[in-house]
Amino acid sequence: MQVTSSFEHQGIKGFRFGYHPLLKPKLFVNVYFVDGLLIDTGQRHMRRAVLNSVKDLNVAQIYLTHHHEDHTGNVQTLKDYFSVKVYGSKLCRQLMLSPPKISLVQKVVWGDRPAFEEIEVKSDVIQTPHFNFQIIPAPGHAPDMTVLHEPDQGWLFSADLYLNSYISYFLESESMAEQIGSIKKILQLDFGPLFCAHNPKLKNGKQSLQKKLQFLEDFFGQASDLHAKGYPIQEIFKKMSLKENHEVNFLSRGKLSRMNMLKSVLKDVNNKK
């Protein structure tokens, strides 16, 4: 089943795409358009819906916040359609030359994406006729992730920095310590609406991101304290009353799990040593 909707806020157009092979989707991806700039390209399973939603827009350039498949799934289709340049960070370009393999559950929910070689590197500012978007590295969820901040308007396009005020599972590659550092850095900026790629907060965006930070810091602190007391990881999982999403864990072969959140903390703690 496919679900598509759209909204507009302060002149920014948001397009929301959800897909599930059998049921009504619960997970959605947002693609944003402002002043000729298209931010991310959505999931490949929604390729036709994404193109139909944006084809009449005056897209002059595309920016990819990071290499994950729900952000880059339609980059080739949209580049070919609009005949425009695609920008991203240096690391995003490198990763898209040969994208990492993804799990079965990611393929089912989002669809995979092929390699893409035509990213032009932007590392400081991406300009449109009326706005200047600062490009700010925000690693943790993905090593190449960046967010876009328009300081004069107080807009933050936060990619996957927020997602929600709490998190249910991590990818194997995620770093909780890096996420905490990235969120702290971004919270120093002046912004109102938070244009998240999955869960936008058009009001109280900064407060929502602060709640996410508090959740991560509490989780990290509790897990690292138990680790310092010598408890093994399985015992820490029980003591923190964590429950695994067994369906997601099984379908991803462990690449997406709540246990990965604990593993991330212990890895970050050990790396700090």
N, C-alpha and C positions, 0 to 999 in steps of 0.2 A: 504493500500500500504506500502511496506517495501523498504527501501533504505539502502544500506550498502556500505561503502567505507573505504579506509585505507590510511595512509601516514607514512613516516618515517622521523625523524629529529634527528640528532646527536645520532643515534643508538637507539632511542626510537621509538617503533611502536605504532601508534595510530589507533584505529578502531572506526568508526563512524556509529551509528545506528539510523535510523529514522523510525517511524511507525505512520500511520494514518489509521483508519478503512475504509475510503472512498477515501481520496484525497492524493496528494503528501505531505509528511510530511514537516513541517516547523521547528519542534523541533527535535534536535538530542542529542544523548548521546555518549560521548567518553570514551572508555576503553583504558588504556595504559599498555604497556608491556616493561620492561627494565631489562636486566640481571637476568632473572628468576622470576621477581616480576610482578604480575598482579595487577593493581590498579583499584579497583571497578569491578563490574560484569554486568553492564548494566540493561536495563529494561526487565521485564518478557515477554512482548509481542514479544521481539526479541530473545527469548531464543535459538531457533534453529540457527539463524544467528550468534549469539554471539559464540556459541559452535563451529560452522563450521569455524569461523574466527580464533579462538585461539587454536583449538584442536591439531595442529601440532607444537605448541610452547613448549619450554622446561620450562613450568611453575613449579616453585619450591615452591612458596608461594603466597598467596593472601592477599592484604590489603584493608580494607573497610574504606573510608574516613568519612562516616557517614551513618545513618540508612535509609535515604530516599529511596523510592522504585525504583528509576531510577539508584541507585548505588548498590543496594543489591538484585535486582530481580532474579538473576541467581546464587546466591552464593552456594546454595545446589547442583545445577547441576554441577557447575565447581569444587567444592570441591570433589564430587563423581567421576568425570571424571579423575581428576589429582591426587587424593589421596594425597592432600597437606594440610598444616595447613592454617587456616584463621585468620588474625590478625585485631585488631581494638582497639579503645580506650575503657576504662572501661565503660563509659556511652553508647557507641555504643553497647557494649555487653548487657548491661542492657535493652536498648530499643528494641533490636532484640529478646529478650526472649518473648516479647509480643508487637509486633509493633503497634504503634498508628493507628487508623482507618484513611483512606484517603478518599477524596471526589470522586464523580462520575467522574469528569473531569480528575482527576489523574489516576483513574482506566482505563478510555478510552485511555488516551495518553500513559501511561507507563505500566499499569497493576499492580496489587497488588503483595505483596511478603509475603510468609508465615514466621512464626517465625523461628529463627535459633539459636541453642544453642551452637554451636561449635566455637565461637570466642575466641581466646586467646588474652589476653590483652597485648598490647605494648604501652608504654607511652613516650618513649624517642627517641629511634633509631630503625629503621628496616634496617638490613644489608643484602646485597647481596654479591656475590663473589668479586665485584670490587667497590661497592659504599656503602656509609653510608647515609641513608635518615633520616634527623631529623624530628621527629613527633611534629608538633606545633599546639596546640589548636587554633581554629579560630571560636568561637561561634558567633551566630547572626542569620544566615540563619537556622541553626540547632544547638541545644545546644551541640551536641556531635561532631560537625564537626572539622576535623583536616586537615592540609595541610602537604605535604611532601616537604622538601627542601634538595637538595644535594649541599652543599656549595662549594665543589671543582669544580663542573661542572656548577654551577649557574642555576640549574633547579628548577622550582617551579611547583609542582602538586597541583593546587589550589582548587580542588574540586569545590564547588559552590560559592567561595568567590568573583569571578569576574562576571561571566555570561554575563555582558555587561556593557558599560559605563553609561547606564541609566537603570532604572528598571520600569516596567509597573505595577506590582502588587506584593503583599506580601502574604505569608501564615499567618494564624491567629497567629501562634506561633513565628513569627520572631521578632527580636529586631533590630531596626535601630541603636540605640546607641551602641549595642554590635558589630554590623557589622562595624561601623565606627572605633571602637577601635581595632577590629581584623585587618582591612585593614591597619591602621596606624602601627600596630606592624609588619605586614608582609612587609610593604614598607621599613622597616629598614634593611631588608635582602638584600644580593647581589644576584640578579638573572637576567637572560635575558629572555629566552622563558618562557611563562606562559602556562602550560598545563591545561587549564580549562576543566571541564567535559562536557561543552556544546559549548564553543566558544574559542578554543585555540588561543593564540596570540604568534606565533613563533618569531615575531619581535616586539620590543618595548613593551614587556610585562609589564614592570614596569610603563611605561607611560599610558598604558591602565588602569591599576589598579588605578593609580593616578586620572584619569578622573572619574572613578567610585566613588572614595572617594569624589571628588569635588561635584559630583551630589548629593550624600547622605547628605553631610554637608550643601549644599545649601537648599535642601528639608527640612532637619531637622531644620535649622535655621529659614526659612520662616514660617514653621508650628508652631514652638514653640513661635515665636514672636507674631503671630496672636492669639495663645492660651493665651499668657500672657496679651493681650489686651482685653480678655474676649469674643472673638468670639466663638460661638458654632461650633462643628465639621462640620456640614453641610455647614455653612457659610464659614468656612476655605476652604473647598473643592471647593466652587465656586470662592472664591477670588484667589486661586492658579490656577484657570483655569484647574482643573483636570477633566478628563473624564473617566468614568468607562467602562470596557469591560463587557458589560451586559451578553454576552453569557458565558464567563468564570465565572462571578459572580453567574449566575443562576445555571449552571451545578455543581458548587462547593458548592452551598448553602452558599455563602459568605465566604468560607474558603480561597479562592483565590480572592483578589480584590485590587483595588487601594485605596479604603477606608481603608483597613487594614494597608496601609503605614502610613496614618494619625493616625490611632488608635495606631500604634506602637510608634510614636513620643510622643503622649500625655501620653501613659502609661509610657514610659521611663522618660519623664519629671516629671510626678507625683511620680514615684518611687524614683527619685533623691531627691525630696523634703523630 
